Amino acid sequence: MVRAELREAGVEALGMEGIRDMVEALHRGITPAMIVIDGVELEKPVTRETLEEMSRNIPVLVVDSRITPAPVLSSAEVLRRPVRVHDIVSRVLMKLGRKIA
């Protein structure tokens, strides 16, 4: 739903199954303007380490649990659940310097 809302707002939003897909996209020359990821994915050490490195150059937004938060990424922004699709989309658009509808 987030991807659909971002596309509706004119953002080319891609969906990835995991960090491996994201790394492959980077190797193909696709550099995202921002990464939005579920905090559950940060439980995987390889994902956390890769995102920590990527977050130095690419803004990262983690949508995370309020009750059982994932390990923290030093330069990532975090939205804690419960969160609405609109909240995520608004944060992404704001970071990208786009108007929020």
Secondary structure by P-SEA (a helix, b strand, c coil): caaaaaaaaccbbbbbccaaaaaaaaaacccccbbbbbccccccaaaaaaaaaaaccbbbbbbccccccccccccbbbbcccccaaaaaaaaaaaaccccc
